[in-house]
């Protein structure tokens, strides 16, 4: 699982960028697996799996754009 809190506490922008890139690669891989399950196996993913990935993407968005994500939650 991605530790978003660790990303936020990092010192430099370069470190944040690298961690976000790594997190996005993991998310992309998980979404590919879900897509294959839907298209090839004709099975829907578990709702908890979808919710987990959505939460991780929202957390990454707050790291990338902290000001705009606060506005969108209002």
GROMACS elastic network, one bead per residue, 0.5 to 0.9 nm:
[ bonds ]
;  ai    aj funct       b0    kb
    1    56     6  0.88726   500
    2     5     6  0.88854   500
    2     6     6  0.88841   500
    2    23     6  0.64518   500
    2    26     6  0.84740   500
    2    56     6  0.73333   500
    3     6     6  0.55208   500
    3     7     6  0.69654   500
    3    23     6  0.89087   500
    4     7     6  0.50750   500
    4     8     6  0.65160   500
    4     9     6  0.88981   500
    4    20     6  0.87846   500
    4    23     6  0.88527   500
    4    56     6  0.78553   500
    4    59     6  0.65487   500
    4    60     6  0.70399   500
    4    63     6  0.80919   500
    5     8     6  0.52215   500
    5     9     6  0.64155   500
    5    10     6  0.89221   500
    5    59     6  0.89378   500
    6     9     6  0.53046   500
    6    10     6  0.64668   500
    7    10     6  0.54571   500
    7    11     6  0.89947   500
    7    15     6  0.80273   500
    7    16     6  0.57528   500
    7    17     6  0.89009   500
    7    19     6  0.65032   500
    7    20     6  0.74869   500
    7    60     6  0.88193   500
    7    63     6  0.75006   500
    8    11     6  0.84467   500
    8    16     6  0.73978   500
    8    63     6  0.63823   500
    9    16     6  0.88558   500
   10    13     6  0.79580   500
   10    15     6  0.66280   500
   10    16     6  0.63640   500
   11    14     6  0.87311   500
   11    15     6  0.72313   500
   11    16     6  0.79174   500
   12    15     6  0.53536   500
   12    16     6  0.64509   500
   12    17     6  0.87165   500
   13    16     6  0.50142   500
   13    17     6  0.60572   500
   13    18     6  0.86324   500
   14    17     6  0.50502   500
   14    18     6  0.62456   500
   14    19     6  0.86632   500
   15    18     6  0.51814   500
   15    19     6  0.61843   500
   15    20     6  0.85353   500
   16    19     6  0.51897   500
   16    20     6  0.60235   500
   16    21     6  0.84999   500
   16    63     6  0.81926   500
   16    64     6  0.87090   500
   17    20     6  0.51466   500
   17    21     6  0.60979   500
   17    22     6  0.86377   500
   17    64     6  0.85245   500
   18    21     6  0.50932   500
   18    22     6  0.62415   500
   18    23     6  0.86166   500
   19    22     6  0.50887   500
   19    23     6  0.61169   500
   19    24     6  0.85702   500
   20    24     6  0.60634   500
   20    25     6  0.86112   500
   20    60     6  0.68498   500
   20    63     6  0.82255   500
   20    64     6  0.81936   500
   21    24     6  0.50976   500
   21    25     6  0.62920   500
   21    26     6  0.88121   500
   22    25     6  0.51496   500
   22    26     6  0.64731   500
   22    27     6  0.87923   500
   23    26     6  0.51698   500
   23    27     6  0.62527   500
   23    28     6  0.85854   500
   23    56     6  0.87041   500
   23    60     6  0.81132   500
   24    28     6  0.59555   500
   24    29     6  0.84915   500
   24    57     6  0.81650   500
   24    60     6  0.83386   500
   25    28     6  0.50709   500
   25    29     6  0.62009   500
   25    30     6  0.87216   500
   26    29     6  0.51420   500
   26    30     6  0.63355   500
   26    31     6  0.87037   500
   27    30     6  0.51099   500
   27    31     6  0.61587   500
   27    32     6  0.85950   500
   27    53     6  0.68200   500
   27    56     6  0.79976   500
   27    57     6  0.78443   500
   28    31     6  0.50789   500
   28    32     6  0.61441   500
   28    33     6  0.87065   500
   29    32     6  0.50942   500
   29    33     6  0.63869   500
   29    34     6  0.87901   500
   30    33     6  0.51595   500
   30    34     6  0.63818   500
   30    35     6  0.86926   500
   30    53     6  0.80175   500
   31    34     6  0.50052   500
   31    35     6  0.60699   500
   31    36     6  0.85878   500
   31    50     6  0.88142   500
   31    53     6  0.80934   500
   32    36     6  0.61437   500
   32    37     6  0.85535   500
   33    36     6  0.52021   500
   33    37     6  0.62479   500
   33    38     6  0.87579   500
   34    37     6  0.50620   500
   34    38     6  0.62969   500
   34    39     6  0.87000   500
   34    43     6  0.89139   500
   34    44     6  0.78174   500
   34    45     6  0.61713   500
   34    49     6  0.89614   500
   34    50     6  0.87248   500
   35    38     6  0.51269   500
   35    39     6  0.60682   500
   35    40     6  0.82302   500
   35    44     6  0.89411   500
   35    45     6  0.87541   500
   36    39     6  0.51770   500
   36    40     6  0.54628   500
   36    41     6  0.70848   500
   36    42     6  0.85465   500
   37    40     6  0.56354   500
   37    42     6  0.62175   500
   37    43     6  0.56239   500
   37    44     6  0.68946   500
   37    45     6  0.73235   500
   38    41     6  0.58509   500
   38    44     6  0.55279   500
   38    45     6  0.74166   500
   39    42     6  0.55035   500
   39    43     6  0.78169   500
   40    43     6  0.81135   500
   41    44     6  0.87231   500
   44    47     6  0.85441   500
   45    48     6  0.83108   500
   45    49     6  0.66559   500
   45    50     6  0.69467   500
   46    49     6  0.53091   500
   46    50     6  0.66720   500
   46    51     6  0.88179   500
   47    50     6  0.51694   500
   47    51     6  0.61086   500
   47    52     6  0.85661   500
   48    52     6  0.60290   500
   48    53     6  0.86677   500
   49    52     6  0.51430   500
   49    53     6  0.63788   500
   49    54     6  0.86741   500
   50    53     6  0.52852   500
   50    54     6  0.61675   500
   50    55     6  0.86287   500
   51    54     6  0.50744   500
   51    55     6  0.61175   500
   51    56     6  0.86341   500
   52    55     6  0.51914   500
   52    56     6  0.62783   500
   52    57     6  0.87327   500
   53    56     6  0.50766   500
   53    57     6  0.62043   500
   53    58     6  0.86403   500
   54    57     6  0.51257   500
   54    58     6  0.62111   500
   54    59     6  0.86541   500
   55    58     6  0.50901   500
   55    59     6  0.61946   500
   55    60     6  0.86587   500
   56    59     6  0.50789   500
   56    60     6  0.62389   500
   56    61     6  0.86292   500
   57    60     6  0.50732   500
   57    61     6  0.61871   500
   57    62     6  0.87855   500
   58    62     6  0.64181   500
   58    63     6  0.88675   500
   58    69     6  0.83431   500
   59    62     6  0.51735   500
   59    63     6  0.65608   500
   59    64     6  0.88531   500
   60    63     6  0.50788   500
   60    64     6  0.62431   500
   60    65     6  0.85113   500
   61    64     6  0.50385   500
   61    65     6  0.57514   500
   61    66     6  0.72248   500
   61    68     6  0.89215   500
   61    69     6  0.68200   500
   62    65     6  0.52343   500
   62    67     6  0.77581   500
   62    68     6  0.79821   500
   62    69     6  0.55746   500
   62    70     6  0.77240   500
   63    66     6  0.56748   500
   63    69     6  0.89791   500
   65    68     6  0.56764   500
   65    69     6  0.61821   500
   65    70     6  0.87939   500
   66    69     6  0.54325   500
   66    70     6  0.64460   500
   67    70     6  0.54708   500
   67    71     6  0.67013   500
   68    71     6  0.51799   500
   68    72     6  0.63811   500
   68    73     6  0.89667   500
   69    72     6  0.51393   500
   69    73     6  0.64701   500
   70    73     6  0.54408   500
   70    74     6  0.69496   500
   71    74     6  0.56108   500
